[in-house]
Amino acid sequence: TTGKAESFAQVLKALDRYDAKATFFVTGNAGMHKKQVRRMARAGHAIGNHTFTHLRLTQYPTKRVRSQLQGLKRLVGPVIAPCMRPPYGMINARVANAAIDLGFQPVMWTAHIEDWQPHSLQWTIDRLRRDTTPGAVILMHDTHSQTVAAVKAMLPRWSKQGYRFEPVPACR
């Protein structure tokens, strides 16, 4: 939607302003946004594999898990990073082994701001303040307006605190 595209553009602009690099885990919806994916990659962000259709991978046979990861890899092309985040954080040894066999290191998070819930901007900022620690990997979605606003509010604070913003190491 236009709103999501605008949110995405705002996030990229804010990240660029602070020379912040991020890891964006994309799904098959990336096919509708190839221009944005290329823009992210050109800007130095990592593009991780979040599966083609966002399935709960632990509920499907290995062949389907592989198909989900390979399908997104084909769609995104050479800019895809060597990492994946399982939808809903649902992973087991079988899913992890399938991902690793395909060259995708599973990546999880140290904190998430539950931005799929209708929290206020202040709640979101407070959560980011609480969860920001050296080496943190914070799960956020660039399609939620309160997340975009919170990132824009926190980037200058994080910068003043001396934080560097880099893609997840396994995704480089």
C-alpha positions as CSV (number, residue, x, y, z in Angstrom):
1,T,0.0,0.0,0.0
2,T,1.0,3.6,-0.3
3,G,1.2,3.9,3.5
4,K,3.7,1.1,3.7
5,A,5.8,2.5,0.9
6,E,5.8,5.9,2.7
7,S,6.8,4.3,6.0
8,F,9.6,2.4,4.2
9,A,10.9,5.6,2.6
10,Q,10.8,7.4,6.0
11,V,12.8,4.6,7.6
12,L,15.4,4.6,4.9
13,K,15.7,8.4,5.1
14,A,16.2,8.3,8.9
15,L,18.7,5.4,8.6
16,D,20.7,7.3,5.9
17,R,20.8,10.5,8.0
18,Y,22.6,8.6,10.8
19,D,24.7,6.4,8.5
20,A,22.8,3.5,10.1
21,K,22.7,0.1,8.4
22,A,20.1,-2.5,9.1
23,T,19.0,-5.9,8.2
24,F,15.7,-6.2,6.4
25,F,14.2,-9.6,6.4
26,V,11.8,-9.8,3.4
27,T,9.2,-12.2,2.2
28,G,7.8,-12.9,-1.3
29,N,6.0,-9.5,-1.1
30,A,9.5,-8.2,-2.1
31,G,8.5,-9.1,-5.7
32,M,6.1,-6.2,-5.6
33,H,8.8,-3.9,-4.2
34,K,11.9,-4.9,-6.2
35,K,12.9,-1.2,-6.6
36,Q,12.9,-0.8,-2.8
37,V,14.9,-4.0,-2.2
38,R,17.5,-2.8,-4.7
39,R,17.6,0.6,-3.0
40,M,18.1,-1.1,0.4
41,A,21.0,-3.2,-0.9
42,R,22.6,-0.2,-2.6
43,A,22.5,1.8,0.6
44,G,24.4,-1.0,2.4
45,H,21.6,-2.7,4.2
46,A,21.5,-6.5,4.4
47,I,18.5,-8.3,2.8
48,G,17.7,-11.4,4.8
49,N,15.5,-14.3,3.8
50,H,12.1,-14.4,5.7
51,T,10.7,-17.1,3.4
52,F,8.4,-16.7,0.4
53,T,5.0,-16.8,2.1
54,H,5.8,-16.5,5.8
55,L,4.8,-20.0,6.9
56,R,5.4,-21.5,10.3
57,L,8.2,-23.6,9.0
58,T,8.2,-26.2,11.8
59,Q,4.8,-27.3,10.7
60,Y,5.9,-28.3,7.2
61,P,8.2,-31.0,5.7
62,T,11.8,-30.2,4.9
63,K,11.0,-30.1,1.2
64,R,8.5,-27.2,1.8
65,V,11.0,-25.4,4.0
66,R,13.6,-25.6,1.3
67,S,11.1,-24.4,-1.3
68,Q,10.2,-21.4,0.8
69,L,13.8,-20.3,1.2
70,Q,14.9,-21.1,-2.3
71,G,11.8,-19.3,-3.8
72,L,12.7,-16.1,-2.0
73,K,16.3,-16.4,-3.0
74,R,15.3,-16.7,-6.6
75,L,13.0,-13.7,-6.3
76,V,15.4,-11.4,-4.6
77,G,18.4,-12.5,-6.5
78,P,22.1,-11.9,-5.8
79,V,21.5,-9.2,-3.2
80,I,20.0,-11.8,-0.7
81,A,22.2,-12.1,2.4
82,P,23.3,-15.5,3.7
83,C,20.9,-15.4,6.6
84,M,17.3,-16.1,7.4
85,R,14.8,-15.3,10.1
86,P,12.1,-17.9,10.6
87,P,8.6,-16.5,10.6
88,Y,7.2,-16.1,14.2
89,G,10.6,-17.2,15.5
90,M,9.5,-20.8,15.0
91,I,12.5,-23.0,14.4
92,N,13.7,-26.5,15.3
93,A,16.8,-28.5,14.3
94,R,15.2,-29.8,11.1
95,V,14.4,-26.2,9.9
96,A,17.8,-24.9,11.0
97,N,19.6,-27.7,9.2
98,A,17.6,-27.1,6.0
99,A,18.4,-23.4,6.1
100,I,22.1,-24.0,6.8
101,D,22.3,-26.6,4.0
102,L,21.0,-23.8,1.6
103,G,23.5,-21.3,2.9
104,F,21.2,-19.4,5.2
105,Q,22.3,-18.9,8.8
106,P,19.2,-18.7,11.1
107,V,19.1,-15.4,12.9
108,M,16.9,-14.5,15.9
109,W,16.5,-11.4,18.0
110,T,17.4,-10.3,21.5
111,A,14.3,-8.1,21.9
112,H,11.2,-7.1,20.0
113,I,8.9,-4.2,20.4
114,E,5.7,-6.1,19.6
115,D,4.8,-3.5,17.0
116,W,2.0,-5.7,15.6
117,Q,0.1,-4.6,18.7
118,P,-1.5,-1.2,18.8
119,H,0.9,0.4,21.3
120,S,1.4,4.1,21.6
121,L,4.4,5.9,20.3
122,Q,5.6,6.6,23.9
123,W,5.2,2.9,24.8
124,T,7.3,2.0,21.8
125,I,10.0,4.5,22.6
126,D,10.1,3.3,26.2
127,R,10.5,-0.3,25.0
128,L,13.3,0.6,22.7
129,R,15.1,2.5,25.5
130,R,14.7,-0.5,27.7
131,D,15.8,-3.1,25.1
132,T,18.8,-1.2,23.6
133,T,22.0,-2.8,24.8
134,P,25.3,-3.3,23.1
135,G,25.0,-6.0,20.5
136,A,21.2,-6.0,20.6
137,V,19.2,-7.2,17.7
138,I,15.8,-5.6,18.0
139,L,12.9,-7.0,15.9
140,M,10.8,-4.2,14.3
141,H,8.5,-3.9,11.3
142,D,9.0,-1.0,9.0
143,T,5.3,-1.1,8.0
144,H,3.9,0.3,11.3
145,S,3.7,4.0,11.8
146,Q,4.5,4.0,15.5
147,T,7.7,2.0,14.7
148,V,8.8,4.5,12.1
149,A,8.2,7.4,14.4
150,A,10.0,5.6,17.3
151,V,13.0,4.8,15.1
152,K,13.2,8.4,14.0
153,A,13.0,9.6,17.6
154,M,15.6,7.0,18.8
155,L,18.3,7.3,16.1
156,P,19.7,10.6,17.4
157,R,19.6,9.3,21.0
158,W,21.3,6.1,20.1
159,S,23.9,8.0,18.0
160,K,24.7,10.4,20.9
161,Q,25.1,7.3,23.2
162,G,27.8,6.0,20.8
163,Y,25.9,3.1,19.2
164,R,26.8,2.0,15.7
165,F,24.1,0.6,13.5
166,E,25.2,-2.4,11.4
167,P,23.6,-5.3,9.7
168,V,23.4,-8.5,11.8
169,P,26.9,-10.0,11.4
170,A,25.6,-13.3,10.0
171,C,24.0,-11.4,7.2
172,R,27.0,-9.7,5.8
